[in-house]
Amino acid sequence: MSPQSGATKKPPPDTAMIRVKRVYDQPTPEDGTRVLIDRLWPRGLTKDTADLDEWCKQIAPSTSLRRWYDHQPARFQEFTDRYLLELEAPAQQAIATHLRELAAAGPLTLLTATKDLSLSHALLLADILRRR
């Protein structure tokens, strides 16, 4: 837009501050809003010690997909494809929009109990939230 038009372009929300951590890791002030994105509550963790702001279990992979995947590295690509399809559903889109709004307001940390983050839905979700 030209400076003469008087209109200013609103900057896109800063979604670069979306982080992924294990829910068992020590919370830090840099975490900002902490959201658990697993369908099941993490073993051995109480709600008091989890230090969560929200639990968005509906954004996690479906139970059937989670059971099929079973964190087997050979299935990760197909798991990715299936999970991305699940994220296209209206309910998941609404949750993704909510998570983007949280990220626009300040740092957002997506939490999961998954041992290997590189094979987790959490990194996939964080990437989706940053791109759209």
C-alpha positions in Angstrom: 0.0 0.0 0.0 1.2 3.5 -0.7 1.8 5.8 2.2 -0.8 8.2 0.8 -3.6 5.7 1.2 -3.6 6.2 5.0 -4.2 2.5 5.5 -1.6 0.5 7.5 -1.0 -3.1 7.0 -1.5 -5.2 10.1 1.5 -7.5 10.7 0.8 -11.2 10.9 0.8 -12.7 14.3 4.2 -13.8 15.6 3.9 -17.6 15.6 7.7 -18.0 15.7 7.5 -18.3 19.4 5.8 -21.7 19.3 7.9 -24.3 21.1 7.7 -28.0 21.8 8.8 -29.6 25.0 8.2 -32.7 27.0 5.6 -32.2 29.7 8.1 -33.8 32.1 10.7 -31.0 31.5 11.0 -28.3 34.1 8.8 -25.3 33.3 10.6 -22.0 32.5 9.4 -18.4 32.3 10.2 -18.5 28.6 7.5 -21.2 28.0 4.7 -18.6 28.0 1.4 -20.4 27.7 1.8 -24.1 28.3 -0.6 -26.4 26.5 -0.7 -30.2 26.7 -1.6 -31.6 23.3 -1.7 -35.4 24.2 -5.0 -37.3 24.2 -4.0 -39.2 27.3 -2.9 -37.7 30.6 0.9 -38.3 31.1 1.8 -41.1 33.5 3.2 -40.2 36.9 2.3 -36.5 36.6 -0.2 -34.8 38.7 -2.2 -31.8 37.5 -0.5 -29.6 40.1 3.0 -30.6 39.0 2.2 -30.3 35.3 1.9 -26.5 35.5 -0.4 -26.3 32.5 -2.5 -23.5 31.2 -4.7 -25.7 29.0 -5.1 -29.3 27.9 -6.2 -29.5 24.3 -6.5 -33.3 23.9 -8.9 -33.0 20.9 -6.0 -31.8 18.7 -4.0 -35.0 19.4 -4.1 -37.8 16.9 -7.2 -40.0 17.2 -7.0 -43.0 19.4 -7.0 -45.4 16.4 -4.2 -43.5 14.7 -2.1 -43.3 17.9 -2.5 -47.1 18.4 -1.7 -47.9 14.8 1.4 -45.7 14.8 2.8 -46.9 18.1 5.8 -44.6 17.6 7.3 -46.9 15.1 9.8 -44.9 13.0 9.0 -46.9 9.8 5.4 -45.6 10.1 6.2 -42.0 10.7 5.6 -40.7 7.2 2.2 -42.4 6.9 1.4 -41.3 10.4 2.2 -37.7 9.3 -0.1 -37.9 6.3 -2.9 -39.4 8.3 -2.5 -36.9 11.2 -2.5 -33.9 8.7 -5.8 -35.2 7.3 -7.3 -35.4 10.8 -6.2 -31.8 11.4 -8.4 -30.7 8.5 -11.6 -31.5 10.4 -13.6 -28.4 11.5 -13.2 -29.2 15.3 -9.4 -29.5 14.9 -9.3 -26.3 12.8 -11.1 -24.5 15.6 -8.5 -25.7 18.1 -5.6 -24.8 15.8 -7.1 -21.3 15.4 -7.2 -21.0 19.2 -3.6 -22.1 19.5 -2.5 -19.6 16.9 -4.3 -16.9 18.9 -2.4 -18.0 22.0 0.8 -17.8 20.1 0.0 -14.3 18.8 -0.5 -13.1 22.4 3.0 -14.4 23.5 5.2 -17.5 23.6 3.3 -20.8 23.3 4.8 -24.1 24.4 3.1 -27.3 23.1 3.7 -30.1 25.6 3.7 -33.9 25.0 4.8 -36.9 27.0 6.4 -38.5 23.9 9.9 -39.7 24.6 11.2 -38.9 21.1 10.0 -35.5 20.0 11.3 -36.0 16.4 8.7 -38.8 16.0 5.9 -36.9 17.7 2.8 -35.2 16.5 3.8 -32.2 18.6 6.5 -31.1 16.1 4.1 -31.6 13.2 1.4 -29.5 14.9 3.9 -26.7 15.8 5.0 -26.6 12.1 1.3 -26.4 10.9 0.6 -23.6 13.4 3.6 -21.6 12.3 2.8 -21.9 8.6 -0.9 -21.0 8.5 
